[in-house]
Amino acid sequence: MLKEREKAIVQLLIHQDKTITTEYIALMLHVSSRTIKSDIKNINQKLKSENIQIQTLRGKGVFLVVDENKKGYLYNLIGSVDATTNQFTDNFRKYEIIKYLLGQNNYITIAEVCESMYFSRSVITNELDIVAKELEKHQLKLLRNNLGLFVSGNEIDIRMALVMIELKSKSFSLFQTLQETKDYQGVSVIGLYELLIEYEKYHNTIIPDHEFKKLFIYLCVTIYRQKKFLDRRKIMDETQVETILFKQSNYLLEKLCVAFDLEYRSAELTYLACFLSGLSMTTENIHHSTIDPQQVRQILTTVLEEIDLIYFTNFHHNQRLIENLFKHLIPAINRSIYSIQIDNPLLHELKRSFAFSFEISLLIAKRLEDRLSIHLSDKEIGLFTMHIIVALETKVNQNEQSQVAIVCPSGKGMAEFLKVKLHSEIPKLHVVKVMTSSRQLDKLEEEQLDLIVATTEIKNVETPVIYVSPVLKQHDIEKIHDYLNRKEQTEKESLNLLFGYFKEEISIFSKQIPDKDEALRYICCKMEALNYGSSDMYDSVAKRETVSGTEVGNFIAIPHPYPEVIQKNGIGILTTAKPLLWNQEKVQIVLLLCIKPDETREFERIMESIYEISQLPFLVSQLKKVENLSEFKQVIEEGIGNKFH
C-alpha cells in the first residue's frame, strides 16, 4: 500500500532511463530531500516481496530496478498519479495535513505540525485555507487561534472524512492489496480482510469490491482511533441504532472487538450502523423512523410517470429500471440523512459522454429531492445516470453472438451500464455473466466464454481478457472490434444529423462578449426572437446552469433549456472573440441545444458527435477562428475524417 507521494516517486523513476537525484525529486514534489530518502526507504520495504527496489548509485542518484513482467503490476499500483502537476502536490499536502490534524485530541501548534510532517511553515500556512474548505465538506471545522490548530466535529463525521480522504488519495489503490495490508498508520490490522470474508459468509452475501474497500478502510480507521484513544462526542441517541442494521452491525462489531482487542461501545455500534446504511449491500435497511421504503417506491414510480410525459420514455413500465433505481435510492437517502459523502470519479465523463441521460437523471433527482426532503449530490446523480443509460438503450439481435463475461468491481449500476453499452455498440457480443467481485473468478470457468471484458486486473484465467474503461470509451470499443475482426464506421451519419440542427439564422461567430451570463442572454434572445423557445428561455437555461455546469472541456459548452420552453428544434452557435470563464473552464464555443424531448435518440447521437469534436484539440482550435456556418461544418467534417487517416 503506497502513499500518494510514494506513488509519485515511483512514477518519476519508472519513466527514467538514467539516475536522478533525490534533490531533483524533492524539488518536483515540494518537500525536502530528507523526506524523499525516508519515502524511498518505505517504498523498498513495501515492494521487497515483488523484487522491485529503488537503488542508490553513490554520487549519481537513484534508479528503479524492476523486471519487465512486473511493470504491469507497478502501473496498476501507482494508478494515474501525475507527479509533475501542481494538482498532485496540492492534494497530497491537503490530505496529509487533514489526516494529521484529525489524529490529534488537543490543539497543536503550527511549529509542531511542521516538525512532524517535514513541511515548512510557509507551506503549512498556505494550505490551511484549502484544508478548512475540504473539512467543511464533511461538516468539520478547523479552529485557528492562539492555542494553535484543532478540528472540531462529531466522531462519525471525522471517520467518514478519513474514509473519503483515503479513497481520494488512493492509499488503497488496488483491491488486491487489501489482503496484504498489515497496518494502518502504524497500527496492526492483520486479519481484518479475513474477518470481512467471514462476515460475507455469515450473511450469505458478496459485497462489491468498491464497497468492500470502503468498509475495510472504515474498520481500519475504527481500529486506529480506538487504539490511539481518539474519540469525539456522539451524533445521536445510541438507542436509535436498534432501528438500523442492528444485527449486521452488532455481529461485525463483536468480531472486530475480539480480533483487535477493542472496547465494545454502544457509540461504536451507532457509528458502524450509520456507515453500513450508506452501502448498497444494505438496500432494504432504511431508517424506518424517517421514511417508509414502500412510500419511497411509490414516490419513485410517480416521478418516473411524470418524466414519461415529458420525454416519452415509458420508464414507469420498466420494472427493472424501477428496481435498480430503488436499490440505489435507499442507501442514497441514508447517506443524505447521515451526511455521508461518496466519490464518483466517472462523473465528469458521464456528464460529457451521456449528457441526455444525465439531464433526465437531474430532473428525476430534483423531483425526488422535493418529495423526500433530501439532497442528492452530482455524484449520486451520476450513479442514477447509469441506470437511465441502460433503460434508454434499445434491444439488439443476439444471433451469432460471442459469449462474453464482464468483471466490473465498481458496482452493479456500473456493471449493468457496461453490459448494455457493449450490447449497443457491439451487437455480436452476448453478455452471459456479470460479476462485481474479483473474488469469484472461479465461477467463470463454468461458462463457455469467448472473451472477458474487465475493468480491473484479473489473473489465472484462460479466456482472452480485454481491459476497458468502466464508461467504455471509443478506443475500448475499437480494441474489441479489432479482436472480433469487425469495424464499423458511423461518424458520417452522425455528423449529417448534427449539421441538420445547425441553422444560419442562429449562428454567430467571433462575437465580442464580456462574460458567460451575457453570452447566454445574447444567444437566448436571438433564438427567442426566431421562435425556437418561449420568452422565458434565458431563465430556463440559467436555472439549468445552476443545477450542473454544461462545460464539456476544450473550450466548448452546451447550455440547454428545460423541455417545456422549447418550441422548435435547432442548435444555436456562438463563438466568442476571447475565451469566457465558464464555471471552472474556459469556453469560446457555445452550442445552445434546443431539441424537443421526443427526439431522444437523436439527442444522444448529437451529444456523442459534440463530445467527439471536443476530444480533438486541433479541430477545436480551428473552429474558434471560423467566420461562417459553412466553414464551421467543413472544419468539423475534415477534422473528424482526418482522425482515421
C-alpha positions, -999 to +999 in steps of 0.1 A: +000+000+000+019+030-013+010+065-002+003+091-028+038+108-026+054+073-027+035+066-059+046+098-074+083+089-067+078+056-084+062+072-114+090+097-118+115+068-117+097+044-139+099+068-169+137+074-164+164+056-182+191+072-161+197+081-124+181+112-109+190+128-076+168+129-045+172+167-046+155+168-080+126+146-068+123+168-037+121+199-060+093+183-081+073+173-051+079+204-030+094+186+000+128+181+015+155+157+002+154+141+037+117+134+033+123+117-002+150+095+013+126+084+040+099+077+014+123+056-007+132+035+024+094+029+029+089+021-008+117-005-008+102-022+023+067-024+008+078-036-027+105-060-014+082-091-019+077-082-055+115-078-062+111-041-070+136-018-055+149+018-057+187+016-056+213+043-050+244+049-071+268+069-049+274+104-063+249+098-092+215+095-077+187+068-075+171+045-101+143+019-102+151-018-106+120-037-119+116-067-142+096-062-174+070-087-163+064-066-131+058-033-148+021-041-153+018-046-116+036-014-109+014+006-133-017-007-117-003+001-082+005+037-089-026+043-109-029+077-127-009+098-104+008+127-122+038+136-102+046+166-124+014+186-117+006+211-090-027+192-085-009+162-072+013+181-047-017+203-036-039+172-030-011+153-013-003+181+012-040+188+018-049+152+026-018+146+047-023+177+068-060+168+073-051+132+084-025+145+108-049+171+124-077+145+127-052+124+147-050+150+175-071+152+206-059+186+215-047+219+200-014+216+182+009+245+171+020+251+135+056+246+146+047+211+159+029+203+126+060+214+106+083+193+127+062+162+125+054+164+087+087+178+073+069+208+057+080+244+060+059+269+080+050+288+048+037+256+031+015+247+061+002+283+065-006+285+027-025+252+029-047+260+059-075+278+039-077+248+015-077+224+044-105+243+061-127+242+029-121+205+025-131+199+061-163+219+057-174+194+031-175+168+059-193+190+085-159+196+103-145+230+113-108+240+115-103+261+146-073+285+145-064+307+175-036+314+199-036+278+211-029+265+176-049+243+153-078+219+161-105+202+141-139+204+157-167+180+148-186+147+155-168+114+156-189+099+128-181+129+105-144+125+113-145+088+104-164+095+071-140+122+062-110+099+068-126+071+046-132+096+017-096+111+020-081+076+019-101+068-012-092+101-029-055+099-020-056+063-034-037+049-005-056+017-011-054+018-049-056-019-057-083-041-042-059-070-043-036-051-018-062-052+009-054-088+017-017-079+021-024-048+043-007-054+077-011-020+093-029+014+091-008+044+102+014+020+123-015+001+139-018-036+131-048-046+110-036-082+103-067-105+100-091-077+091-095-089+055-103-124+067-128-111+092-148-094+064-147-126+043-162-144+073-188-116+076-198-121+040-202-159+046-222-154+077-247-132+059-246-152+027-237-122+006-209-109-016-200-072-011-190-055-044-153-048-044-156-010-042-179-012-011-157-039+004-128-015+001-148+013+018-158-010+047-122-022+050-109+014+053-137+024+077-128-005+100-090+004+097-100+039+109-121+025+137-092+003+150-067+031+147-088+057+165-096+033+194-061+022+198-049+058+198-076+069+222-091+093+197-128+099+202-153+128+200-189+133+210-217+111+197-240+121+168-273+106+181-291+088+208-275+054+209-308+036+213-317+046+177-292+020+165-317-008+171-338+005+142-309+005+117-290-026+108-287-038+144-279-074+137-254-069+109-236-041+128-236-059+161-222-091+146-194-073+128-185-051+158-183-080+182-160-099+158-139-067+154-135-061+191-125-097+198-100-098+169-083-065+177-088-062+215-111-032+212-136-019+238-172-027+228-191+006+230-227+014+221-215+045+203-193+023+181-224+004+171-241+036+161-212+047+140-209+014+122-246+012+116-246+046+101-217+037+078-233+004+067-266+022+060-249+041+031-238+010+013-258-006-015-254-040+002-279-027+028-306-018+003-336-029+024-324-013+056-336+022+057-341+042+089-378+034+093-385+063+117-375+087+088-394+073+058-411+041+047-395+021+019-429+014+002-435+051+002-401+056-015-410+031-042-444+048-048-428+083-050-402+069-074-428+054-097-448+086-097-418+107-106-410+083-135-446+087-148-440+124-148-407+120-167-425+098-193-449+126-200-420+150-207-396+127-226-419+099-239-396+073-222-421+048-208-399+044-177-428+037-153-435+004-170-398-007-168-398-028-137-360-035-140-353+003-140-376+009-110-359-019-090-324-007-099-332+030-090-349+019-058-319-001-047-297+029-053-321+054-038-324+037-004-287+040+006-287+074-011-314+085+014-294+071+042-263+089+030-283+122+029-297+116+064-262+110+079-243+134+056-222+106+041-203+116+010-195+093-019-169+096-046-177+092-083-146+095-104-166+089-136-190+118-131-172+142-155-171+115-181-207+106-177-218+143-180-198+147-212-204+114-229-241+108-218-254+143-214-290+134-223-292+106-198-276+129-172-302+155-180-331+131-173-314+120-141-311+156-129-348+161-134-356+128-116-333+137-087-348+172-084-383+158-081-372+131-056-355+158-035-386+178-033-408+149-023-384+131+001-368+163+016-333+150+009-303+163-010-287+143-039-253+155-050-240+154-086-221+123-076-252+105-066-270+116-097-241+102-118-249+068-103-286+073-113-274+081-148-260+047-154-294+031-148-310+056-171-285+049-199-293+012-195-331+019-198-327+041-229-306+016-249-326-005-274-326-043-275-304-059-301-304-092-320-284-118-302-280-143-331-244-154-339-230-137-309-197-141-290-202-153-254-188-126-230-184-121-193-180-087-176-158-083-145-165-048-131-159-043-093-172-007-094-207-018-085-239-032-100-250+000-117-217+005-135-216-032-145-252-032-159-244+000-178-213-016-193-233-046-203-259-026-221-233-003-237-215-034-250-248-047-265-255-014-281-220-007-295-211-043-305-243-064-312-222-095-318-214-097-281-237-116-258-230-110-221-237-142-202-221-133-169-217-100-149-195-100-119-189-072-094-164-091-073-129-102-084-130-128-057-154-152-076-134-156-108-135-194-104-172-192-114-162-180-149-149-215-156-185-227-156-193-206-187-182-213-222-167-179-229-152-164-260-140-132-242-138-115-208-142-077-207-128-064-174-123-030-157-097-044-132-067-067-135-076-104-133-052-133-133-052-171-138-079-173-165-075-190-198-101-169-216-088-139-235-092-107-215-097-071-228-093-043-203-116-013-207-127+019-190-159+015-170-176+041-193-164+021-224-146+048-243-142+048-281-107+033-281-121+004-259-147-003-284-121-003-312-100-027-292-129-051-290-138-046-327-102-054-336-104-086-316-136-096-333-123-086-368-151-062-372-150-024-376-180-001-382-178+035-394-209+056-384-193+090-380-206+103-413-242+096-404-239+113-370-223+144-385-251+148-410-276+145-382-257+172-362-254+195-392-292+192-398-297+211-365-273+239-374-291+270-388-276+300-404-301+323-386-289+313-352-252+310-359-229+339-347-191+339-350-163+359-333-187+379-312-173+404-286-189+391-254-177+401-219-188+371-198-208+338-196-241+355-185-240+379-214-233+351-238-263+332-226-286+362-227-274+371-263-279+336-278-312+330-260-326+364-271-316+356-307-334+322-306-365+335-287-369+361-315-370+333-341-394+312-321-371+284-311-381+289-275-406+308-253-399+342-238-385+327-206-358+307-224-329+325-208-344+320-173-347+282-181-311+280-194-297+299-164-317+278-140-303+246-156-267+260-153-271+264-115-280+227-112-249+214-130-224+230-153-226+224-191-190+229-200-176+198-217-140+208-218-116+220-245-134+255-249-169+240-256-201+245-236-235+230-243-262+250-224-298+240-229-332+249-215-357+226-198-381+209-223-412+229-215-398+261-231-386+245-264-408+254-294-388+241-324-355+222-329-322+239-336-287+243-322-276+279-317-239+285-323-220+314-307-182+317-309-166+345-289-136+367-298-119+358-265-124+328-241-150+333-213-148+319-178-175+292-176-175+279-140-140+264-138-134+261-175-126+285-203-152+285-231-151+300-266-176+279-285-212+279-271-237+254-286-271+261-273-291+228-277-328+234-284-340+199-290-375+186-282-376+157-258-394+133-283-361+133-303-344+111-276-322+090-298-312+120-320-302+140-289-279+111-278-262+109-312-257+147-313-241+146-279-218+119-290-207+139-320-201+170-299-181+150-274-161+136-303-153+171-315-143+182-280-117+154-279-098+168-309-078+200-298-066+209-333-101+208-346-114+230-318-086+255-323-097+258-360-134+262-351-126+291-328-113+310-359-141+304-385-163+332-396-194+314-411-215+283-407-203+267-440-167+269-428-177+257-394-192+225-408-163+220-432-137+222-404-156+196-384-161+172-413-124+174-423-112+171-386-133+140-379-123+125-412-086+130-406-088+111-373-090+079-392-061+086-416 
